[in-house]
Amino acid sequence: MPKSAKKRKEKAADFSKAKLKLGKGKQTPSNVIDTSFKARSIALPNQSISREKDVNVPTTRKNLSIGDLVTHLKHYNPGIRRDALSSMRELLDAHWEVLESSLPPLLNACVRLIADEDASVRKSLYQFLSWLLPRIPQENLIAHASVLLLFTTSAQTHIFPEIRLDAVRIVDLLLENIPEIVVQGWDEGKAGHGARILEGYLGALNAGTAFNENHGKIQATSTASVILTPSSKLILLQSLSSFLLHALSSGASTSHDDPYTAPFDSWYIRPSFISQDAHTSFDDLLRPTHSQPSKAKKRRWRAEANHGDGDIFVSYCPFADILSPDISIQTLSESVSSAVVDETDVKAPLVMHIARALRGTLISTFLDFAPSAFSPNGKASETDMKLVLAVANIARSLYSSIAQRDTTSMPKDAQAARDDLKTLINYMSSYFPFSSSGSRDIKIDEALLEMNLVYCQLTSLLVLTSKTPQPSARGKQGHPDNASAVHAEAVSEYVISLLNGEPVNGTQLGRALTPDAYVALLPTIWSFVSSTAGPNDSFSAGILAAVLSHATRASSKSAIKKLTIEFVGRLALLDTERSYTGSFRLARFAGQRGALEEWINHLPKVLWELGATSLVTSEIIIRCLIRLIQRRSGIIHDSTISTLRSRLAPYFCVEHPTRGRIMGPFKKLPIESGLQNLSLDLVAILQVYNGAAPSDGALEEAVDLAVAGTDMQSYWCSVRQ
């Protein structure tokens, strides 16, 4: 049936439009809401002319206080947030004192900008923090480290890759200011900040690995959703290299330490001792009292242990306490076994697992960028060069840490790590020595030198880990396999050229070694001179000769002189150490005995030239001579004693033909340093050395004149015989 007229009219009404009449306004809908309001007054306290402002509160040029700026950091407008950061620096530059009370709210507001979606705000935040953090005392910054690291690690896993990359830049800032806190807990699973940061690195590099899972197939846990550009990958790899350097550090001196006071670290010699304590005791023989305190484990000195100053036998042998009423055969057996065998380092499996996870990333990055970085026909790209260098530094940190740790309980993992290192070295060897034929740039040259030094150190790690030394057979050590000696000739020639100051990498002039470069060469030098007869034996004598020649030629007041004395001095003392089981013996290098005696005889001259300018180096020299004479080293002969006596006399007093009697540098040594006492001990030992020709009295006379009328006169009378 057709619809009724009423229904048709109601349906048409829904779509009908009311006609407006001329002069009539628009009709108000029936469901309108009345929003009008009435008020007698409007209060605006911030704009009141009756309000008194505190003129003592520091403000910016826009009359904004630090509280206002902290509020602006939370504003919804990115431009206001960015301006607040620049205004904050302006305010703190003029009124630094306000930071002490405002640091917590300021940092709490800044950390929320780490993951800001606006790139300009993140850039301004990085610039502000790079200016602010170095100016804050470290103890104050550590108190806020947890909130800084919490938001930084959260930003490392952000969905946007740009935010993840900027978070890595913030990690770099924190590594520069509070590195110990940043890497804390890196080996403790996800409970520590360091573990979360490391997981963020691995995820961004498509090399993720679950912590505390040291065995089994490595599972990728990548958060990366885009392919990294070379510049982005450079930021990640450089930051990861810095993180691993701090996390895997064994307390050794870094390139930022003062070469005059930094403690000498001989970690590469450690596997040649029967225990960690034995190596620490040997290392302390030449450690000066003026150096920075070592983080290595030490034993307290006991007054009843008078069996030779510096001899570790009594302090480490359990029979020293034989009179104890609680002694038993079982206790002695347990003590001896614990002294000979160190506990397995629990970090070794995790370090090897990380190295295994990064293996593919390191090799692929090197193969991608090495051809352009070391192109023989074109100019080297600085970005490509830094990428390849970052890869090498990461490999050095990982594999040097593995070489320092006890891996005897996991031979398969250790062999896998060594095979990975060998693979990487094989790829690098085709470019060694690394050079570029493009235009000369100081940054490129420095990167090339560092790359060559890292390659030498990686090669030395391969040699050092080729066979574990056996403590049961003193001086008996198996030959390294053929693979560990690959490219040994090229590396040895490069090392000898550097030590002799000869041109390398096609340069026309040679350059003097820096302290950092010399320290980087020491593991390579040790790996060659300590290798047994085999492929590397033909290069050992040449390298040792170059080391002795360089140590003798180095200027007395140069920064590298202290390092040469510490290294050569330890080489000379190894033959006298009971707990040393390595294969390096001075008897193998009979042709270098003359050079070694020449090095010993030149030490009094260095003492005289140093005077009181470097007390640390002077103490190392005196201690080295005392240890060599006390321990009856095979390189100390009657002629050596006579030469030392005659050359030490000017150190105390000298008779000048025209100026008369002149006191030597001994008088300038500070009494509180203890060097005057140590110098007199050396003279007393030289005077009573058995077998040497009787002294002509010149040294004793010079000492008598130097100590006459001083506090040292009574001490000299007590030690002379």
SULDA-V191213 format. One record per residue. RES is the residue in three letters. PSI is psi in degrees with one decimal (NA if undefined). BURIAL is + if it has 16 or more other C-alpha atoms within 10 Angstrom, else -. D_CENTER is the distance of its C-alpha to the mean C-alpha in Angstrom with 1 decimal. Layout:
((RES PSI BURIAL D_CENTER) (RES PSI BURIAL D_CENTER))
This chain:
((MET 145.2 - 95.7) (PRO 149.5 - 94.7) (LYS 150.6 - 92.6) (SER 160.5 - 94.6) (ALA -31.4 - 94.7) (LYS -41.9 - 92.9) (LYS -37.0 - 89.8) (ARG -35.9 - 89.7) (LYS -38.7 - 89.9) (GLU -36.8 - 87.0) (LYS -39.3 - 84.8) (ALA -26.6 - 85.6) (ALA -27.5 - 84.8) (ASP -25.7 - 81.1) (PHE 9.2 - 80.8) (SER 150.4 - 83.1) (LYS 126.1 - 82.0) (ALA 136.8 - 83.8) (LYS 130.0 - 85.7) (LEU 137.4 - 84.9) (LYS 145.8 - 87.9) (LEU 129.0 - 88.2) (GLY -7.7 - 87.4) (LYS 136.4 - 85.9) (GLY 173.7 - 82.2) (LYS 133.2 - 80.0) (GLN 139.9 - 80.9) (THR 130.8 - 78.4) (PRO 156.2 - 77.2) (SER -20.9 - 78.4) (ASN 23.4 - 74.9) (VAL 148.1 - 73.4) (ILE 130.8 - 71.2) (ASP 115.7 - 71.9) (THR 8.2 - 68.7) (SER 152.4 - 70.4) (PHE 162.1 - 69.8) (LYS 139.1 - 71.3) (ALA 144.1 - 69.6) (ARG -28.9 - 71.0) (SER 158.8 - 67.7) (ILE 125.5 - 64.0) (ALA 122.7 - 61.3) (LEU 82.0 - 58.3) (PRO -32.5 - 56.7) (ASN -18.3 - 53.8) (GLN 13.4 - 56.4) (SER 135.1 - 58.9) (ILE -12.4 - 60.2) (SER -8.6 - 61.0) (ARG 130.9 - 57.4) (GLU 126.6 - 55.8) (LYS 145.7 - 52.2) (ASP 106.2 - 49.6) (VAL -11.6 - 49.0) (ASN -11.6 - 46.2) (VAL 123.2 - 43.8) (PRO 137.5 + 41.4) (THR 166.8 + 41.9) (THR -176.3 + 41.0) (ARG -21.6 - 43.4) (LYS 15.1 - 44.7) (ASN 40.8 - 45.4) (LEU 127.2 + 42.8) (SER 175.0 + 41.2) (ILE -30.3 + 37.8) (GLY -39.5 - 39.7) (ASP -39.5 - 41.4) (LEU -37.9 + 38.2) (VAL -38.0 + 36.6) (THR -39.6 - 39.8) (HIS -25.7 + 39.6) (LEU -17.5 + 36.1) (LYS 8.5 + 38.1) (HIS 151.6 - 40.8) (TYR -21.6 - 42.0) (ASN 121.5 - 42.0) (PRO -30.9 + 38.7) (GLY -39.0 - 39.8) (ILE -37.9 - 40.2) (ARG -41.8 + 36.8) (ARG -43.4 + 35.2) (ASP -31.8 - 37.3) (ALA -35.5 + 36.4) (LEU -43.7 + 32.7) (SER -37.5 - 33.6) (SER -32.3 + 36.2) (MET -40.5 + 33.7) (ARG -39.0 + 31.5) (GLU -42.6 - 34.7) (LEU -43.6 + 35.7) (LEU -29.7 + 32.5) (ASP -39.2 - 32.3) (ALA -29.3 - 35.8) (HIS 74.1 - 35.6) (TRP -24.1 - 32.2) (GLU -20.9 - 33.8) (VAL -12.8 - 35.0) (LEU -32.1 - 31.5) (GLU -42.2 - 31.4) (SER -17.0 - 34.3) (SER 5.7 - 33.6) (LEU -46.4 - 29.9) (PRO -51.5 - 30.7) (PRO -30.4 - 33.3) (LEU -48.9 + 31.3) (LEU -36.2 + 28.2) (ASN -32.1 - 30.5) (ALA -34.2 + 32.3) (CYS -38.2 + 29.2) (VAL -25.2 + 27.6) (ARG -12.8 + 30.9) (LEU -5.3 + 30.4) (ILE -37.5 + 27.2) (ALA 25.8 + 29.5) (ASP 140.2 - 32.3) (GLU -12.9 - 34.4) (ASP 123.9 - 34.8) (ALA -36.3 - 32.2) (SER -34.3 - 33.0) (VAL -42.6 + 32.3) (ARG -37.9 + 28.9) (LYS -43.2 - 28.1) (SER -36.8 + 29.4) (LEU -42.6 + 27.4) (TYR -43.6 + 24.1) (GLN -39.5 - 25.2) (PHE -44.9 + 26.3) (LEU -35.2 + 23.2) (SER -25.5 + 20.9) (TRP -35.9 - 23.3) (LEU -48.2 - 23.8) (LEU -42.7 + 20.6) (PRO -19.6 - 18.9) (ARG -10.9 - 22.3) (ILE 131.8 - 22.5) (PRO 141.7 - 21.4) (GLN -37.3 - 18.6) (GLU -31.6 - 21.0) (ASN -36.1 - 23.5) (LEU -34.9 + 21.2) (ILE -33.2 + 20.1) (ALA -25.8 - 23.8) (HIS 12.0 - 24.2) (ALA -34.1 + 21.0) (SER -43.7 - 23.2) (VAL -35.3 - 25.6) (LEU -46.1 + 23.0) (LEU -29.9 + 21.2) (LEU -49.1 - 24.7) (PHE -30.2 + 26.0) (THR -46.3 + 22.8) (THR -32.1 + 22.8) (SER -40.7 + 26.5) (ALA -24.1 + 26.3) (GLN -22.3 + 23.9) (THR 23.1 + 27.0) (HIS 157.5 + 29.6) (ILE -27.7 - 32.4) (PHE 127.8 + 31.8) (PRO -30.0 + 29.0) (GLU -38.8 + 28.7) (ILE -38.1 + 27.9) (ARG -39.8 + 25.3) (LEU -41.2 + 23.6) (ASP -29.8 + 23.8) (ALA -35.0 + 22.4) (VAL -36.0 + 19.2) (ARG -37.9 + 19.0) (ILE -37.6 + 19.4) (VAL -39.7 + 16.5) (ASP -42.2 + 14.3) (LEU -43.1 + 15.9) (LEU -34.4 + 15.2) (LEU -30.9 + 11.5) (GLU -25.9 - 11.6) (ASN -41.3 + 13.8) (ILE 63.6 + 13.5) (PRO -36.7 + 10.4) (GLU -36.0 + 11.5) (ILE -36.4 + 14.9) (VAL -42.4 + 14.2) (VAL -1.9 + 12.7) (GLN 129.5 - 15.2) (GLY 17.8 + 17.7) (TRP -23.5 + 16.1) (ASP 17.4 + 17.8) (GLU 25.2 - 20.9) (GLY -158.6 + 22.9) (LYS 3.2 + 24.2) (ALA -25.1 - 24.4) (GLY 157.0 + 21.0) (HIS -39.7 + 19.6) (GLY -37.9 + 16.5) (ALA -40.1 + 19.0) (ARG -37.6 + 21.0) (ILE -44.8 + 18.3) (LEU -39.0 + 17.2) (GLU -34.7 + 21.0) (GLY -39.5 + 21.5) (TYR -52.3 + 19.0) (LEU -36.7 + 20.8) (GLY -40.7 + 24.2) (ALA -27.7 + 23.8) (LEU 10.7 + 22.8) (ASN 34.8 + 25.8) (ALA 36.7 + 23.7) (GLY 151.0 + 24.3) (THR 138.7 + 24.4) (ALA 139.5 + 25.7) (PHE 157.6 + 23.7) (ASN 16.8 - 25.0) (GLU 82.2 - 26.9) (ASN -1.7 + 25.4) (HIS 161.4 - 28.5) (GLY 177.9 - 30.9) (LYS 138.6 - 30.9) (ILE 128.2 + 28.1) (GLN 130.8 - 29.7) (ALA 132.2 - 28.7) (THR 48.4 + 28.4) (SER 141.1 + 27.9) (THR 3.7 + 28.8) (ALA 134.8 + 28.8) (SER -5.1 - 32.3) (VAL 161.5 - 32.0) (ILE 130.2 - 30.5) (LEU 138.3 - 27.3) (THR 162.3 - 27.8) (PRO -41.0 - 25.4) (SER -38.7 - 24.1) (SER -42.4 - 23.6) (LYS -33.8 + 21.9) (LEU -44.0 + 19.5) (ILE -43.7 + 18.6) (LEU -47.0 + 18.1) (LEU -39.2 + 16.1) (GLN -40.4 + 13.7) (SER -41.8 + 13.3) (LEU -38.6 + 13.0) (SER -43.2 + 10.3) (SER -40.2 + 8.2) (PHE -46.9 + 9.7) (LEU -33.8 + 9.0) (LEU -41.3 + 5.2) (HIS -37.9 + 5.7) (ALA -37.8 + 8.9) (LEU 6.4 + 8.4) (SER 138.8 - 5.9) (SER 19.3 - 8.6) (GLY 9.4 - 8.1) (ALA 164.2 + 6.9) (SER 146.0 + 6.5) (THR 176.2 - 4.2) (SER -14.8 - 6.8) (HIS -7.6 - 8.1) (ASP 154.2 - 9.2) (ASP 122.3 - 12.8) (PRO -19.5 + 13.5) (TYR -26.0 + 16.7) (THR -10.5 + 15.5) (ALA 136.9 + 11.9) (PRO 143.7 + 12.6) (PHE 131.6 + 12.9) (ASP 118.9 + 11.6) (SER 53.3 + 14.1) (TRP -28.4 + 13.3) (TYR -18.4 + 15.3) (ILE -16.2 + 18.4) (ARG -41.3 + 18.2) (PRO -13.5 + 20.6) (SER 8.5 + 23.1) (PHE 156.8 + 23.8) (ILE -16.2 + 26.2) (SER 166.6 + 24.0) (GLN -42.3 + 20.7) (ASP -36.2 + 22.5) (ALA -42.2 + 23.9) (HIS -39.8 + 20.7) (THR -42.6 + 19.4) (SER -40.6 + 22.8) (PHE -41.1 + 22.6) (ASP -29.8 + 19.2) (ASP -8.4 + 20.7) (LEU -38.6 + 23.6) (LEU 8.2 + 22.0) (ARG 120.8 + 19.7) (PRO 155.0 + 21.1) (THR -16.6 - 22.3) (HIS -8.6 + 21.0) (SER 170.5 - 17.3) (GLN 145.9 - 15.1) (PRO 132.8 - 16.1) (SER 143.2 + 14.4) (LYS -1.0 - 13.8) (ALA 157.3 - 15.4) (LYS 131.3 - 19.0) (LYS 160.7 - 21.6) (ARG 146.2 - 25.4) (ARG 139.2 - 27.7) (TRP 139.0 - 29.8) (ARG 139.5 - 33.5) (ALA -29.6 - 36.3) (GLU -7.3 - 38.5) (ALA 89.1 - 36.0) (ASN 28.0 - 37.2) (HIS 58.4 - 36.7) (GLY 119.2 - 34.7) (ASP 121.4 - 31.9) (GLY -11.8 + 28.6) (ASP 125.0 + 30.4) (ILE -3.0 + 28.8) (PHE -46.5 + 32.0) (VAL -40.8 - 33.7) (SER -17.6 + 30.7) (TYR -14.9 + 29.9) (CYS 131.4 - 33.3) (PRO -18.0 + 35.2) (PHE -5.4 - 38.4) (ALA -25.1 - 37.4) (ASP 38.1 - 38.9) (ILE -23.4 - 42.1) (LEU -2.8 - 44.4) (SER 134.5 - 43.1) (PRO -19.5 - 46.2) (ASP 11.2 - 44.2) (ILE 146.9 - 43.1) (SER 162.0 - 44.1) (ILE -38.7 - 43.8) (GLN -40.2 - 41.9) (THR -41.6 - 39.4) (LEU -41.9 + 38.9) (SER -43.7 - 38.4) (GLU -37.7 - 35.9) (SER -42.8 - 33.9) (VAL -44.3 - 34.0) (SER -37.1 - 33.0) (SER -27.2 - 30.1) (ALA -31.2 + 28.9) (VAL -37.0 + 29.1) (VAL 122.1 - 27.7) (ASP 154.9 - 24.5) (GLU 148.3 - 24.5) (THR 131.8 - 23.3) (ASP 122.6 - 19.9) (VAL -16.9 - 21.0) (LYS -16.6 - 17.9) (ALA -45.8 + 18.6) (PRO -39.1 + 21.4) (LEU -41.1 + 19.6) (VAL -42.7 + 16.6) (MET -33.8 + 19.3) (HIS -39.8 + 21.3) (ILE -42.5 + 18.7) (ALA -38.6 + 18.2) (ARG -37.6 + 22.0) (ALA -34.5 + 22.3) (LEU -3.7 + 20.2) (ARG -51.0 + 21.8) (GLY -39.9 - 24.6) (THR -43.6 + 22.7) (LEU -45.6 + 20.3) (ILE -44.7 + 23.4) (SER -38.9 - 25.7) (THR -42.1 + 23.3) (PHE -45.0 + 22.9) (LEU -29.4 - 26.6) (ASP -37.3 - 27.5) (PHE -13.0 + 25.6) (ALA -41.2 + 25.2) (PRO -40.1 - 28.9) (SER -28.4 + 28.9) (ALA -34.5 + 25.5) (PHE 36.6 + 26.8) (SER 129.9 + 30.5) (PRO -10.8 - 32.6) (ASN -16.2 - 35.2) (GLY 177.0 - 33.7) (LYS 136.2 + 31.0) (ALA 138.8 + 27.6) (SER 129.3 + 26.6) (GLU -38.3 - 23.4) (THR -45.6 + 22.9) (ASP -39.2 + 23.4) (MET -43.3 + 21.1) (LYS -33.7 + 18.2) (LEU -46.9 + 19.1) (VAL -38.7 + 19.2) (LEU -38.3 + 15.8) (ALA -39.9 + 14.3) (VAL -45.2 + 16.1) (ALA -39.3 + 14.8) (ASN -39.1 + 11.1) (ILE -44.3 + 12.0) (ALA -40.3 + 14.0) (ARG -44.0 + 11.5) (SER -44.0 + 9.2) (LEU -50.5 + 12.5) (TYR -26.8 + 14.4) (SER -34.2 + 12.1) (SER -40.1 + 11.9) (ILE -38.9 + 15.6) (ALA -27.3 + 16.2) (GLN -14.4 + 14.8) (ARG 157.4 + 17.0) (ASP 114.2 + 20.8) (THR 20.0 + 22.6) (THR -25.9 - 26.0) (SER -4.7 - 27.6) (MET 66.9 - 26.8) (PRO -33.7 - 27.7) (LYS -43.8 - 28.7) (ASP -39.7 + 25.4) (ALA -40.5 + 23.5) (GLN -37.7 - 26.0) (ALA -41.1 - 25.7) (ALA -39.3 + 21.9) (ARG -37.9 + 22.6) (ASP -39.3 - 25.3) (ASP -42.2 + 23.2) (LEU -41.1 + 20.7) (LYS -39.1 + 23.8) (THR -44.8 - 25.3) (LEU -40.7 + 22.4) (ILE -37.2 + 22.4) (ASN -38.8 - 26.1) (TYR -36.3 - 25.9) (MET -28.0 + 23.4) (SER -27.6 + 25.5) (SER -16.9 - 28.3) (TYR -5.6 - 26.4) (PHE 138.3 + 24.8) (PRO 137.8 + 24.5) (PHE 130.3 + 23.5) (SER 166.3 + 25.7) (SER 136.2 + 27.8) (SER 5.6 - 31.3) (GLY -168.1 - 31.3) (SER 143.9 - 31.4) (ARG 127.9 - 28.8) (ASP 133.3 - 26.1) (ILE -35.6 - 23.3) (LYS -40.1 - 20.8) (ILE -42.1 + 22.1) (ASP -42.1 + 21.9) (GLU -39.3 - 18.3) (ALA -38.7 + 17.5) (LEU -41.8 + 19.8) (LEU -45.1 + 18.2) (GLU -37.9 + 14.7) (MET -41.5 + 16.6) (ASN -40.9 + 18.4) (LEU -39.4 + 15.5) (VAL -40.4 + 13.9) (TYR -42.4 + 17.5) (CYS -40.7 + 17.9) (GLN -38.5 + 14.9) (LEU -39.8 + 16.3) (THR -39.4 + 19.7) (SER -35.7 + 18.6) (LEU -37.3 + 17.3) (LEU -38.3 + 20.8) (VAL -42.5 + 22.4) (LEU -33.9 + 20.6) (THR 9.1 + 21.5) (SER -32.7 + 25.0) (LYS 132.4 - 26.6) (THR 130.8 - 25.6) (PRO 145.8 + 26.8) (GLN 114.7 + 29.9) (PRO -16.1 + 30.0) (SER -24.8 - 33.7) (ALA 101.8 - 34.4) (ARG 126.1 - 32.9) (GLY 0.1 + 32.0) (LYS 119.8 - 33.2) (GLN 136.9 + 30.9) (GLY 161.1 + 32.0) (HIS 143.2 - 31.5) (PRO 151.5 + 29.0) (ASP 170.3 - 30.8) (ASN -33.3 - 31.7) (ALA -31.8 - 29.2) (SER -16.3 + 26.2) (ALA 10.5 + 27.7) (VAL 136.0 + 28.0) (HIS 16.1 + 27.3) (ALA -37.0 + 26.5) (GLU -43.6 - 28.9) (ALA -40.5 - 27.3) (VAL -42.7 + 23.8) (SER -40.6 + 25.3) (GLU -38.4 - 27.4) (TYR -42.6 + 24.4) (VAL -43.7 + 22.4) (ILE -39.3 + 25.6) (SER -41.1 + 26.3) (LEU -44.7 + 22.9) (LEU -33.9 + 23.4) (ASN -3.1 + 27.0) (GLY 24.6 - 26.4) (GLU 157.4 - 28.5) (PRO 139.9 - 28.6) (VAL 161.7 + 26.6) (ASN 27.2 + 26.8) (GLY 5.7 - 30.3) (THR 151.3 - 29.4) (GLN -30.4 - 32.2) (LEU 143.6 - 30.2) (GLY 166.1 + 27.3) (ARG 150.9 - 24.4) (ALA 144.8 - 22.7) (LEU 139.0 + 19.2) (THR 161.4 - 16.5) (PRO -40.3 + 14.1) (ASP -41.2 + 11.1) (ALA -38.2 + 13.7) (TYR -43.4 + 15.0) (VAL -38.6 + 11.9) (ALA -25.8 + 11.6) (LEU -21.3 + 15.3) (LEU -43.0 + 15.5) (PRO -36.8 + 15.3) (THR -44.6 + 17.9) (ILE -45.1 + 20.0) (TRP -39.4 + 20.0) (SER -31.5 + 21.1) (PHE -47.4 + 24.0) (VAL -20.4 + 25.2) (SER -2.5 + 25.0) (SER 146.9 + 26.9) (THR 174.3 + 30.5) (ALA 127.0 - 33.5) (GLY -151.7 - 33.3) (PRO -30.2 + 32.2) (ASN -8.9 + 29.3) (ASP -30.8 - 31.3) (SER -20.6 - 32.9) (PHE -14.7 + 29.6) (SER -45.7 + 28.3) (ALA -40.6 + 30.7) (GLY -39.8 + 30.0) (ILE -42.5 + 26.2) (LEU -39.5 + 26.7) (ALA -41.5 + 29.3) (ALA -37.2 + 27.0) (VAL -46.5 + 24.3) (LEU -40.7 + 27.0) (SER -43.5 + 28.5) (HIS -40.2 + 25.4) (ALA -32.7 + 24.6) (THR -36.0 + 28.1) (ARG -27.3 - 28.4) (ALA 139.7 + 25.3) (SER 142.2 - 26.4) (SER -34.2 + 26.4) (LYS 9.3 - 24.9) (SER 157.2 - 22.2) (ALA -24.0 + 18.6) (ILE -14.3 + 18.2) (LYS -43.4 + 21.1) (LYS -41.3 + 19.3) (LEU -40.4 + 16.9) (THR -38.9 + 20.0) (ILE -41.1 + 21.9) (GLU -40.4 + 19.4) (PHE -51.0 + 19.2) (VAL -37.3 + 22.9) (GLY -39.9 + 23.9) (ARG -37.4 + 22.3) (LEU -41.1 + 24.0) (ALA -28.3 + 27.2) (LEU -12.9 + 27.0) (LEU -36.8 + 26.4) (ASP -23.0 + 30.2) (THR 0.1 + 31.0) (GLU 125.7 + 28.9) (ARG -37.5 - 31.0) (SER 0.7 + 28.3) (TYR 130.4 + 26.9) (THR 11.4 + 28.3) (GLY 179.3 + 26.6) (SER -7.4 + 28.7) (PHE 120.1 + 27.5) (ARG 137.1 + 30.5) (LEU -23.9 + 31.6) (ALA -24.8 - 35.1) (ARG -19.4 - 34.0) (PHE 59.0 - 33.4) (ALA -30.3 - 36.6) (GLY -14.1 - 36.7) (GLN 5.7 + 33.6) (ARG -38.0 - 34.9) (GLY -42.2 - 36.4) (ALA -35.8 + 33.1) (LEU -39.9 + 31.4) (GLU -37.4 + 34.3) (GLU -38.4 - 34.1) (TRP -41.1 + 30.4) (ILE -42.0 + 31.5) (ASN -18.8 + 34.5) (HIS -6.3 - 32.6) (LEU -40.0 + 30.4) (PRO -34.9 + 33.2) (LYS -40.8 - 33.4) (VAL -40.8 + 29.7) (LEU -44.6 + 30.4) (TRP -41.4 + 33.4) (GLU -32.4 + 31.6) (LEU -39.9 + 28.7) (GLY -125.0 + 31.2) (ALA 17.8 + 29.7) (THR -32.7 - 27.1) (SER 90.7 + 24.1) (LEU -32.1 + 24.9) (VAL -48.7 + 21.7) (THR -40.2 + 22.4) (SER -41.9 + 26.0) (GLU -38.9 + 25.4) (ILE -41.9 + 23.4) (ILE -47.4 + 26.3) (ILE -43.4 + 28.9) (ARG -39.0 + 27.3) (CYS -45.6 + 26.9) (LEU -41.0 + 30.5) (ILE -44.7 + 31.7) (ARG -42.3 + 29.9) (LEU -39.8 + 31.4) (ILE -43.3 + 34.8) (GLN -39.5 + 34.9) (ARG 6.0 + 33.9) (ARG 53.0 - 36.4) (SER 146.7 - 34.1) (GLY -14.2 - 36.1) (ILE -1.4 + 35.0) (ILE 114.5 - 36.6) (HIS 175.0 - 40.3) (ASP -38.9 - 43.2) (SER -34.0 - 42.8) (THR -41.5 - 39.1) (ILE -43.3 + 40.1) (SER -40.9 + 42.9) (THR -42.5 - 40.6) (LEU -39.0 + 38.1) (ARG -47.2 + 41.0) (SER -34.6 - 42.4) (ARG -16.6 + 39.1) (LEU -19.2 + 38.0) (ALA -45.1 + 41.3) (PRO -17.3 + 40.5) (TYR -24.2 + 37.4) (PHE -48.1 + 39.9) (CYS 146.2 + 43.0) (VAL 143.9 + 44.6) (GLU 109.5 - 48.2) (HIS 140.4 - 48.3) (PRO -36.1 - 51.6) (THR -35.5 - 52.3) (ARG -6.8 - 50.1) (GLY -146.4 - 50.8) (ARG 127.1 - 48.5) (ILE 128.4 - 45.0) (MET 140.7 + 42.4) (GLY -174.6 + 39.1) (PRO -16.9 + 35.6) (PHE -38.0 + 36.0) (LYS -22.8 + 38.0) (LYS -8.1 - 35.3) (LEU 133.5 + 32.7) (PRO 135.9 - 32.4) (ILE -37.7 - 34.3) (GLU -14.6 - 31.9) (SER -21.9 - 29.0) (GLY -0.1 - 30.9) (LEU -30.8 + 30.5) (GLN -42.5 + 34.3) (ASN -42.7 - 34.9) (LEU -38.0 - 32.4) (SER -40.5 + 34.1) (LEU -33.7 + 37.5) (ASP -41.3 + 36.3) (LEU -42.8 + 35.4) (VAL -42.4 + 38.8) (ALA -39.2 + 40.6) (ILE -38.8 + 39.0) (LEU -35.0 + 40.0) (GLN -27.9 + 43.5) (VAL 11.9 - 44.1) (TYR 124.4 - 42.6) (ASN 136.7 - 45.2) (GLY -22.3 - 46.6) (ALA 156.9 - 45.8) (ALA 149.0 - 48.6) (PRO 143.0 - 49.8) (SER 146.1 - 48.0) (ASP -0.7 - 50.1) (GLY -4.4 - 49.2) (ALA -41.4 + 47.5) (LEU -43.9 + 44.1) (GLU -41.0 + 45.9) (GLU -41.2 - 47.9) (ALA -39.1 + 45.0) (VAL -41.4 + 43.2) (ASP -42.2 + 46.5) (LEU -34.3 - 46.8) (ALA -33.7 + 43.2) (VAL -3.4 + 43.5) (ALA 128.0 - 47.2) (GLY 14.0 - 47.8) (THR 173.3 - 44.2) (ASP -20.5 - 42.7) (MET -10.0 + 41.2) (GLN -42.2 - 44.7) (SER -36.8 - 45.4) (TYR -39.7 - 42.1) (TRP -38.1 + 42.9) (CYS -28.5 - 46.3) (SER -26.4 - 44.9) (VAL -21.3 - 42.6) (ARG 154.1 - 44.8) (GLN NA - 47.5))
